[in-house]
């Protein structure tokens, strides 16, 4: 049986180091579904998400803070609460975000972002 708490902790440690693309490669299922709030899910699975992240991080000029406030584990589900404080070529980005992840077979199969700017 997978230890979601350990997997979530390892995943969040990579995010805290700014290694989101690497975290996606290691911890997400190929057909993972990504959704931001009530927007339609993104297409492309893991590879599409890596492309999205890579394009976004090309605009980042400074990382002011990547702060994990809390994480919680449920039955096949984890949630982590973050603040992302970034400077980008499009201006400052300050996200307070909860990421809800559904896990199966040791991989994230669904991630939904709840963001308050």
N, CA and C atoms as a LAMMPS dump frame, in Angstrom:
ITEM: TIMESTEP
0
ITEM: NUMBER OF ATOMS
351
ITEM: BOX BOUNDS ff ff ff
-5.0000000000000000e+02 5.0000000000000000e+02
-5.0000000000000000e+02 5.0000000000000000e+02
-5.0000000000000000e+02 5.0000000000000000e+02
ITEM: ATOMS id mol type element x y z
1 1 1 N 0.847 -1.195 0
2 1 2 C 0 0 0
3 1 3 C 0.884 1.247 0
4 2 1 N 0.486 2.228 -0.754
5 2 2 C 1.256 3.461 -0.86
6 2 3 C 1.134 4.288 0.412
7 3 1 N 2.193 4.974 0.76
8 3 2 C 2.19 5.875 1.907
9 3 3 C 2.027 7.296 1.376
10 4 1 N 0.779 7.732 1.272
11 4 2 C 0.49 9.043 0.697
12 4 3 C 1.154 10.153 1.489
13 5 1 N 1.223 10.023 2.808
14 5 2 C 1.87 11.062 3.613
15 5 3 C 3.334 11.238 3.19
16 6 1 N 4.051 10.134 3.011
17 6 2 C 5.457 10.219 2.606
18 6 3 C 5.575 10.777 1.189
19 7 1 N 4.72 10.319 0.272
20 7 2 C 4.752 10.82 -1.099
21 7 3 C 4.441 12.309 -1.152
22 8 1 N 3.424 12.738 -0.424
23 8 2 C 3.048 14.158 -0.382
24 8 3 C 4.195 15.002 0.19
25 9 1 N 4.848 14.492 1.226
26 9 2 C 5.967 15.208 1.841
27 9 3 C 7.122 15.355 0.852
28 10 1 N 7.441 14.285 0.134
29 10 2 C 8.521 14.335 -0.856
30 10 3 C 8.166 15.292 -2.001
31 11 1 N 6.931 15.213 -2.466
32 11 2 C 6.468 16.101 -3.533
33 11 3 C 6.551 17.559 -3.101
34 12 1 N 6.059 17.86 -1.906
35 12 2 C 6.084 19.244 -1.416
36 12 3 C 7.505 19.742 -1.196
37 13 1 N 8.424 18.858 -0.83
38 13 2 C 9.825 19.261 -0.662
39 13 3 C 10.412 19.734 -1.989
40 14 1 N 10.066 19.071 -3.087
41 14 2 C 10.539 19.515 -4.401
42 14 3 C 9.931 20.85 -4.786
43 15 1 N 8.639 21.011 -4.528
44 15 2 C 7.98 22.285 -4.833
45 15 3 C 8.633 23.414 -4.049
46 16 1 N 8.941 23.181 -2.778
47 16 2 C 9.563 24.208 -1.933
48 16 3 C 10.931 24.628 -2.463
49 17 1 N 11.586 23.753 -3.24
50 17 2 C 12.88 24.081 -3.855
51 17 3 C 12.707 24.676 -5.248
52 18 1 N 11.452 24.834 -5.69
53 18 2 C 11.201 25.391 -7.012
54 18 3 C 11.305 24.372 -8.131
55 19 1 N 11.287 23.088 -7.788
56 19 2 C 11.458 22.023 -8.772
57 19 3 C 10.105 21.414 -9.157
58 20 1 N 9.194 22.258 -9.633
59 20 2 C 7.842 21.82 -9.958
60 20 3 C 7.803 20.873 -11.152
61 21 1 N 8.595 21.148 -12.184
62 21 2 C 8.603 20.29 -13.366
63 21 3 C 9.145 18.908 -12.991
64 22 1 N 10.198 18.887 -12.191
65 22 2 C 10.774 17.627 -11.744
66 22 3 C 9.789 16.85 -10.873
67 23 1 N 9.079 17.567 -10.014
68 23 2 C 8.072 16.945 -9.15
69 23 3 C 6.967 16.322 -9.993
70 24 1 N 6.553 17.026 -11.046
71 24 2 C 5.526 16.507 -11.936
72 24 3 C 5.996 15.212 -12.583
73 25 1 N 7.211 15.194 -13.059
74 25 2 C 7.753 13.999 -13.716
75 25 3 C 7.774 12.807 -12.764
76 26 1 N 8.152 13.028 -11.528
77 26 2 C 8.306 11.93 -10.566
78 26 3 C 7.009 11.44 -9.947
79 27 1 N 6.077 12.33 -9.684
80 27 2 C 4.946 11.985 -8.825
81 27 3 C 3.579 11.951 -9.514
82 28 1 N 3.49 12.307 -10.782
83 28 2 C 2.195 12.411 -11.441
84 28 3 C 2.011 11.325 -12.492
85 29 1 N 0.787 10.804 -12.573
86 29 2 C 0.441 9.821 -13.593
87 29 3 C 0.449 10.482 -14.969
88 30 1 N 0.755 9.696 -15.995
89 30 2 C 0.826 10.234 -17.355
90 30 3 C -0.472 10.909 -17.784
91 31 1 N -1.603 10.369 -17.344
92 31 2 C -2.903 10.909 -17.741
93 31 3 C -3.545 11.751 -16.641
94 32 1 N -2.722 12.305 -15.764
95 32 2 C -3.225 13.125 -14.655
96 32 3 C -4.097 14.263 -15.182
97 33 1 N -5.14 14.563 -14.425
98 33 2 C -6.061 15.647 -14.76
99 33 3 C -5.736 16.844 -13.88
100 34 1 N -5.585 18.015 -14.48
101 34 2 C -5.28 19.257 -13.772
102 34 3 C -6.431 20.218 -13.962
103 35 1 N -6.845 20.848 -12.873
104 35 2 C -7.951 21.792 -12.971
105 35 3 C -7.717 22.933 -12.001
106 36 1 N -7.928 24.149 -12.47
107 36 2 C -7.806 25.336 -11.628
108 36 3 C -9.199 25.847 -11.295
109 37 1 N -9.554 25.768 -10.013
110 37 2 C -10.856 26.243 -9.567
111 37 3 C -11.988 25.599 -10.339
112 38 1 N -12.869 26.443 -10.903
113 38 2 C -14.004 25.948 -11.673
114 38 3 C -13.776 25.986 -13.177
115 39 1 N -12.538 26.271 -13.595
116 39 2 C -12.222 26.26 -15.02
117 39 3 C -12.262 24.814 -15.528
118 40 1 N -12.453 24.637 -16.825
119 40 2 C -12.394 23.277 -17.379
120 40 3 C -11 22.674 -17.149
121 41 1 N -10.913 21.363 -16.972
122 41 2 C -9.597 20.736 -16.803
123 41 3 C -8.698 21.011 -18.004
124 42 1 N -7.398 21.132 -17.725
125 42 2 C -6.42 21.287 -18.804
126 42 3 C -6.273 19.967 -19.54
127 43 1 N -5.895 20.057 -20.793
128 43 2 C -5.664 18.855 -21.588
129 43 3 C -4.174 18.544 -21.632
130 44 1 N -3.842 17.329 -21.998
131 44 2 C -2.445 16.967 -22.223
132 44 3 C -1.806 16.145 -21.132
133 45 1 N -2.518 15.877 -20.035
134 45 2 C -1.964 15.041 -18.975
135 45 3 C -0.68 15.608 -18.402
136 46 1 N 0.183 14.705 -17.947
137 46 2 C 1.439 15.11 -17.308
138 46 3 C 2.313 15.934 -18.254
139 47 1 N 2.443 15.503 -19.497
140 47 2 C 3.295 16.241 -20.431
141 47 3 C 2.758 17.641 -20.702
142 48 1 N 1.451 17.764 -20.822
143 48 2 C 0.849 19.083 -21.014
144 48 3 C 1.091 19.989 -19.821
145 49 1 N 1.027 19.417 -18.624
146 49 2 C 1.259 20.209 -17.417
147 49 3 C 2.726 20.645 -17.329
148 50 1 N 3.643 19.756 -17.685
149 50 2 C 5.062 20.131 -17.679
150 50 3 C 5.324 21.263 -18.667
151 51 1 N 4.681 21.21 -19.832
152 51 2 C 4.829 22.293 -20.807
153 51 3 C 4.278 23.598 -20.255
154 52 1 N 3.113 23.53 -19.603
155 52 2 C 2.498 24.715 -18.992
156 52 3 C 3.45 25.317 -17.946
157 53 1 N 3.971 24.467 -17.064
158 53 2 C 4.886 24.954 -16.019
159 53 3 C 6.161 25.535 -16.617
160 54 1 N 6.729 24.856 -17.587
161 54 2 C 7.971 25.342 -18.216
162 54 3 C 7.762 26.71 -18.842
163 55 1 N 6.652 26.891 -19.536
164 55 2 C 6.365 28.188 -20.155
165 55 3 C 6.19 29.26 -19.083
166 56 1 N 5.465 28.933 -18.006
167 56 2 C 5.265 29.909 -16.94
168 56 3 C 6.597 30.285 -16.296
169 57 1 N 7.436 29.302 -15.977
170 57 2 C 8.675 29.598 -15.267
171 57 3 C 9.698 30.333 -16.121
172 58 1 N 9.524 30.33 -17.425
173 58 2 C 10.375 31.166 -18.281
174 58 3 C 10.112 32.641 -18.029
175 59 1 N 8.937 32.982 -17.483
176 59 2 C 8.609 34.379 -17.195
177 59 3 C 9.057 34.811 -15.8
178 60 1 N 9.472 33.866 -14.955
179 60 2 C 9.846 34.183 -13.575
180 60 3 C 11.235 34.806 -13.544
181 61 1 N 11.315 35.994 -12.931
182 61 2 C 12.6 36.683 -12.81
183 61 3 C 13.175 36.572 -11.395
184 62 1 N 12.322 36.299 -10.405
185 62 2 C 12.79 36.124 -9.026
186 62 3 C 11.758 35.316 -8.243
187 63 1 N 12.276 34.467 -7.371
188 63 2 C 11.418 33.721 -6.443
189 63 3 C 11.606 34.355 -5.076
190 64 1 N 10.574 35.028 -4.605
191 64 2 C 10.639 35.696 -3.302
192 64 3 C 10.273 34.762 -2.159
193 65 1 N 9.484 33.736 -2.462
194 65 2 C 9.12 32.78 -1.434
195 65 3 C 8.207 31.695 -1.953
196 66 1 N 8.476 30.464 -1.519
197 66 2 C 7.625 29.307 -1.783
198 66 3 C 7.384 28.696 -0.408
199 67 1 N 6.238 28.98 0.177
200 67 2 C 5.996 28.642 1.577
201 67 3 C 4.879 27.625 1.707
202 68 1 N 5.224 26.462 2.248
203 68 2 C 4.226 25.446 2.58
204 68 3 C 3.734 25.729 3.99
205 69 1 N 2.436 25.983 4.125
206 69 2 C 1.854 26.287 5.431
207 69 3 C 1.343 25.044 6.138
208 70 1 N 0.743 24.125 5.37
209 70 2 C 0.215 22.913 5.986
210 70 3 C -0.051 21.875 4.912
211 71 1 N -0.139 20.635 5.339
212 71 2 C -0.58 19.566 4.459
213 71 3 C -1.418 18.606 5.284
214 72 1 N -2.362 17.958 4.609
215 72 2 C -3.226 17.007 5.289
216 72 3 C -3.463 15.825 4.359
217 73 1 N -3.698 14.681 4.956
218 73 2 C -3.86 13.447 4.204
219 73 3 C -5.191 12.818 4.561
220 74 1 N -5.927 12.378 3.542
221 74 2 C -7.18 11.663 3.736
222 74 3 C -7.119 10.326 3.029
223 75 1 N -8.253 9.758 2.75
224 75 2 C -8.361 8.464 2.095
225 75 3 C -8.115 8.616 0.59
226 76 1 N -6.863 8.44 0.164
227 76 2 C -6.507 8.594 -1.237
228 76 3 C -6.405 10.03 -1.699
229 77 1 N -6.459 10.961 -0.75
230 77 2 C -6.464 12.387 -1.073
231 77 3 C -5.47 13.109 -0.167
232 78 1 N -4.796 14.108 -0.729
233 78 2 C -3.958 14.994 0.088
234 78 3 C -4.275 16.426 -0.287
235 79 1 N -3.985 17.329 0.636
236 79 2 C -4.123 18.764 0.374
237 79 3 C -2.934 19.469 0.984
238 80 1 N -2.434 20.449 0.261
239 80 2 C -1.367 21.275 0.8
240 80 3 C -1.707 22.739 0.545
241 81 1 N -1.364 23.559 1.529
242 81 2 C -1.647 24.997 1.484
243 81 3 C -0.34 25.747 1.285
244 82 1 N -0.283 26.576 0.26
245 82 2 C 0.945 27.256 -0.137
246 82 3 C 0.743 28.76 -0.302
247 83 1 N 1.86 29.496 -0.2
248 83 2 C 1.959 30.851 -0.72
249 83 3 C 3.116 30.853 -1.705
250 84 1 N 2.84 31.288 -2.925
251 84 2 C 3.847 31.448 -3.969
252 84 3 C 4.015 32.94 -4.211
253 85 1 N 5.208 33.448 -3.966
254 85 2 C 5.52 34.869 -4.125
255 85 3 C 6.621 34.975 -5.177
256 86 1 N 6.246 35.441 -6.364
257 86 2 C 7.161 35.45 -7.503
258 86 3 C 7.163 36.811 -8.18
259 87 1 N 8.279 37.124 -8.801
260 87 2 C 8.355 38.26 -9.717
261 87 3 C 8.442 37.667 -11.118
262 88 1 N 7.643 38.213 -12.049
263 88 2 C 7.656 37.712 -13.417
264 88 3 C 7.788 38.881 -14.382
265 89 1 N 8.04 38.554 -15.626
266 89 2 C 8.119 39.595 -16.649
267 89 3 C 6.769 40.277 -16.842
268 90 1 N 5.706 39.664 -16.347
269 90 2 C 4.36 40.242 -16.428
270 90 3 C 3.949 40.934 -15.131
271 91 1 N 4.883 41.059 -14.186
272 91 2 C 4.583 41.693 -12.916
273 91 3 C 4.608 40.699 -11.768
274 92 1 N 4.342 41.172 -10.555
275 92 2 C 4.399 40.299 -9.387
276 92 3 C 3.252 39.295 -9.369
277 93 1 N 3.535 38.122 -8.809
278 93 2 C 2.535 37.071 -8.627
279 93 3 C 2.557 36.686 -7.153
280 94 1 N 1.42 36.804 -6.51
281 94 2 C 1.278 36.362 -5.126
282 94 3 C 0.036 35.485 -5.054
283 95 1 N 0.262 34.192 -4.966
284 95 2 C -0.836 33.229 -4.901
285 95 3 C -0.873 32.603 -3.525
286 96 1 N -2.038 32.57 -2.944
287 96 2 C -2.311 31.741 -1.778
288 96 3 C -3.163 30.611 -2.332
289 97 1 N -2.672 29.386 -2.191
290 97 2 C -3.249 28.302 -2.957
291 97 3 C -3.377 27.034 -2.124
292 98 1 N -4.467 26.308 -2.347
293 98 2 C -4.624 24.962 -1.818
294 98 3 C -4.624 24.023 -3.016
295 99 1 N -3.789 23.005 -2.938
296 99 2 C -3.729 21.999 -3.991
297 99 3 C -4.325 20.708 -3.442
298 100 1 N -5.419 20.254 -4.068
299 100 2 C -6.034 18.987 -3.69
300 100 3 C -5.581 17.927 -4.682
301 101 1 N -4.985 16.868 -4.158
302 101 2 C -4.479 15.797 -5.018
303 101 3 C -5.177 14.486 -4.701
304 102 1 N -5.562 13.767 -5.75
305 102 2 C -6.064 12.399 -5.603
306 102 3 C -4.954 11.459 -6.065
307 103 1 N -4.716 10.417 -5.272
308 103 2 C -3.614 9.486 -5.51
309 103 3 C -4.148 8.1 -5.842
310 104 1 N -3.431 7.392 -6.73
311 104 2 C -3.704 5.982 -7.02
312 104 3 C -2.401 5.352 -7.5
313 105 1 N -2.065 4.213 -6.944
314 105 2 C -0.851 3.519 -7.373
315 105 3 C 0.414 4.306 -7.153
316 106 1 N 0.438 5.15 -6.13
317 106 2 C 1.633 5.927 -5.819
318 106 3 C 1.838 7.154 -6.692
319 107 1 N 0.832 7.526 -7.493
320 107 2 C 0.928 8.689 -8.383
321 107 3 C -0.287 9.59 -8.2
322 108 1 N -0.083 10.872 -8.451
323 108 2 C -1.192 11.824 -8.464
324 108 3 C -1.948 11.611 -9.769
325 109 1 N -3.257 11.347 -9.665
326 109 2 C -4.083 11.132 -10.855
327 109 3 C -4.995 12.323 -11.138
328 110 1 N -5.116 13.207 -10.153
329 110 2 C -5.942 14.402 -10.31
330 110 3 C -5.44 15.467 -9.348
331 111 1 N -5.282 16.679 -9.86
332 111 2 C -4.889 17.798 -9.002
333 111 3 C -5.781 18.983 -9.343
334 112 1 N -6.329 19.586 -8.292
335 112 2 C -7.169 20.768 -8.466
336 112 3 C -6.605 21.881 -7.601
337 113 1 N -6.481 23.068 -8.205
338 113 2 C -5.905 24.239 -7.55
339 113 3 C -7.02 25.178 -7.134
340 114 1 N -6.969 25.613 -5.914
341 114 2 C -7.894 26.636 -5.414
342 114 3 C -7.019 27.816 -5.026
343 115 1 N -7.099 28.904 -5.799
344 115 2 C -6.176 30.019 -5.647
345 115 3 C -6.919 31.294 -5.256
346 116 1 N -6.312 32.016 -4.32
347 116 2 C -6.751 33.372 -3.989
348 116 3 C -5.543 34.27 -4.204
349 117 1 N -5.669 35.214 -5.099
350 117 2 C -4.543 36.1 -5.419
351 117 3 C -4.366 37.134 -4.325
